[in-house]
Amino acid sequence: MADGAVLRIATRSSPLALVQAGLVADDLRGRHPGLAVELVPVVTEGDRRLDVPLADLGGKGVFATEVQSAVLDGRADAAVHSAKDLPARTPEGLRIIAVPARADARDALIGAPLPALPTGATVATGSARRRVQLAHLRGDLHFVDLRGNMATRLDRVGHHGVDAVVVAVAALDRLGWSERVADPATAQVLDPEQVVPQVGQGALAVECRADDEVTSGLVVGIEDATTRRCVDAERAFLTTLGGDCDLPAGAHAVERDGRLHLRAVLAPPSWPSAPVPLAHVERSGDDPASLGHAAALDLLAAIERAGPA
């Protein structure tokens, strides 16, 4: 990149997205002294239409598409996403060039821990994955949709009959609100073996144009190899299911002793009109793509064997 040039990073315009993009920008400035980095905020359709459930807008991909377009049409050189918001397939002309070290991948229940919620309590979350797993643990719970930035979501607790909300721990940490999960009387960090996180949760992904070697060369150094392998396995799982991040499915990979270990969950097509017999799988392997693919096939087979609920 020529002297005086600016590396432009596209990002959603939400407070959390700006913080996340800022973390990447600061990392790049530290690695490349003198590099000018500029954020290019993009107001996505998902951010504009907060009164519409995400499923009706086409799923969480609505948060990524317009940010990706800013890179493809040259308004930005790279894009920073929450990896969990990315569609399973990367658009033609783009590539994920770096996945930095992952933050906490777990979910948190804010308002009260799960055992302390009253019978018939109302939990706010727009995620099918979260709903189906919490319903599996507590069949008496009721659910309402949850949209808006993190402050808006947290403000729902105790209002309009909402007893608790579910949010990502990484989001709280990045916004400096870790204290919201500090009191066990009013919050619970959910065990990922009970509530499997979303594919890519807690991780960031940086995209650039597939033919942009200059930007690629600047950004690739922030890659964390372990996080990349884990996220690749989770994304291969999602790709094999043929869906995106609005599916009632989750996958979480970790690396131990040089091997990948993936835990995944899937609800049957009858959900939510029928009881919730979830299918779970745990698999280990060395190749991320093969591991994610095999885990998805295991779950699809388990759902088929179980038959109609």
N, C-alpha and C positions, 0 to 999 in steps of 0.2 A: 504494500500500500504506500503510495507516494507521501512524502513529507507534507504535512498540513491537511491530509485527508482525514475524514471522520468515519469511524465505524458506526453505522446506524443499526440499532437493535429494535425491532418491532416487538411490541408487547400489548396485551390487554391493558385497558386503562384503569382497572380496579386497583384499590390500594395494595392488595396482596400481590397482584401481578407486577406492579411497579416496584415493590420491594424485591421481588424475586429477580426481576431483570436488573435491578440495581446491584444485587449481589454478584451477578455474572459480570456486569460492567466493571465493578470494583476489582474482581479477580483478574479480568483482562488488563486493566490499567496497571495492576501490580506486576503482571508478567511481562508487559510491554511498556516500559517507561516512555513517556511522551506520547503514547497512543491516546487520541481523543475518541471518546465513546459517547454517543448521543442516543437517548431513548426516543422511540417513535411510538407514542401511545395510539392504540387503535380501539375505538368503541365498537364492539361486536354486537351482532343482533341479539345474542344471549344477554348482553349487558343492557341493551336498550329495552327489551321486552320482558321486564321482570314480573309482569302479571300473567305470563304464559308458562305452563309447565315445560321443563326442558324436553321431555319426550315429544311434546307437540311441535317443538321447534326443530326436531331432528336429532336430539341428543346433545351430549356435551361437545360434539364436533363443531357446534355453532360458535364456541369460544375460540376455536383454532383457525377456521377457514379464512376469515378476513385478515387475521394476523399473517397467515401464510401467503395470502394474496399480496400483502405489502412487500414481501420479499420477492415473490415471483415477478411483480411489475416494476421492481427497482426502487421503490420508495424506501426500502431498508435492505441492509446487507445480510442480516441474520434475524432470527426470531427466537425468543425465549418463551417456552410453554411450561405449564405444569404437565408433566408427562402423562398424568391420568386424564387430561383433557384431550389428548391426541387421538384421532381416529386410528383404527388398527392398521390401515394402509397409508403410507406416506404419499402425498400427491406427486405425480410425475414432475420432474424438474427440481425437486427438493431432496435433501437428505438430512438425516439426523447426524450431525457432525460431532456432537459431544453430549455426554450425560454426566454432569458433575456428581460428586459424592452425595448420597442420599441422606435426607433428614429422616425423622421418625415417620414410619409408614402407617402407624396405627390410627384408629378412629378414637374419638372421645365423646362420651355422653355428658352433656353439660346441663345441669339442673338438679340431677340426683343420680346416684348409681343405680344400675339396673335392678338389683334386689329391693331397693327402697322405693321404687316407683309404685304408686298406688294401683290397685286393680283397675284395669280399663284406662290407664294413663294415656295421654296423647303425646306422641313424639313427633317432632317436625324434622323431616328430611326429604329431599327430592330424589334420593338415590334408591333405585330398585334393589341394588345389592345390599344396602344397609337395612332396608325395610324387611327383606325376606329373611335375613339372618337374625335380626332382632325378633321377628315374629316367630321364628323357629325356637328361640330361647324363651320368649314370653308371648304365648298365643293370645293373651288378653289385650295386648297393646293396640291402640289406634294410631293411625299415621295421617299427617297432613303435609302438604308440600312446603318446601323451604327454599326461597330464592333471595338474592341480594348479596351485598358484601358481608364480610365477616361480622362487622359491628351490628349490622341489621339482623343477622341471624342470631347472634347471641342475645340481642334485645327481645327476641320472641319468647324467651323463657319467662314463664309466669304471666304472659299476656294472651288473651283470647283462648284460654283453656289449654295452652301448651305447657306441659310439665317438663319437657327436656328437648334439647336439640342435639343432633349428631354432627360433628365437624371433624376435620383432619387435625391431628396433633401438630403436624408440620406447619400448618397455616398459623396456628396460635403461636408457635415458637418463632416463626419468621416475623410476625407482627409484634413480638415482644409481649405477648399475653399469656405466657406459660403459667402464670399464677391462676388462671381459670381452671386448671386441672389439679391444683395443689391441694385442695380441700376434699378429702374422700367423702365428706358428707354431701357435697354438692356436685361432684363430678366423678367420672370413672374413665380411665384409659382402658379401652377394650382389648382383651387378649386376642392377638391375631389368629390364635388357634380356635377361638370361638366366633369371632367376626373377622373373616378374611378380608384384608384391605383390597382396594381397587387396584387394578393393573396400573403400575407406574406411580402409585401414591407415595408422596414424600420426595419424589425425584423431579428434577427439572430436565428438560430436553432443549438443546439448541439446534435449530435448523438453519441451513443456508442453501443457496442455489447449488445444484449438483455440479455445475461447471465452474464454480467460483473458488478457485484454488487459493487465492489470496486470503479471503475470509476464512476458509477452511484452515489454512496454515496458522492464522492468528488464534483461532478458537480451539483447535483440537487439543491443546495442552491442558485444558481444564477437565478433560475426560477422566473419569474414575473407572478403571477397568472392571472392578468388581460390581459396581452399581450398573454399569452397562450390560454386563452378562446377565444380571438378575432381571433388569428391565426388558432385555431382549427375550428372555424366556417367557416373561409374563405377556409381552406383546404377541409372541408366537402363539400362546394359548388363546388370546382374544381373536387373532386372525383366523385360527382354525375353527373357532366357534362361528365365524362368519358374521360377527356383530361388532358393535363398538361399545363405548364405555357406559351406555345406558342399559346394558343387559343385567339381569339379576344373577351376576356372576362375579367372582373375585379371584385373584391369584396373587400370591406373595412368594417370592423367591429369596433365599439367602445363600451365601456361600460359606461352607464349613469344610475345613481340611481339603481345600482345593476343589470340592465338588459342589454342584448346585443342588439345593433341596427346595422343591416347590410344593406349596400347599394351595389347593384350588377348590372352589365351591361353585355349584350351579343349581338353580331352581328349575323345575320342570315347566314346560309350556303352559300347564294348567294354572300356574300361579298368576294372579292372586285369588282366583275364583275358587280354588280348592285348598285343602290343607297343604302344609309346606314340607314335603319329604325331600329335604336337600340331599344332593349327592356331593360327597367330599372325596378328594383324592390327595395322596401324598406320593411324590415321585422324586427320585434323585437321578442325576446324570451329569455329563460333562459338556454336552453341546446344548446351548440355550435353545436354539430353534427346535431341535428334536425333542427336548424335554417338554417345552410348552405344547408342542403339537401332540405328543403322546398323552399328556395330562388331559387335554381337551377331549381327545378321543375316548379316554377312559370314562370321563364324566358323561359324555353323550351316550355311551354304551350302557352306563349305569341307569341313566334316565329311561332309556328304551326298555331295559329289563324290568324296571319297576312298573312300567305300563301306566295307564290312566290312574290318576289319584282317586 
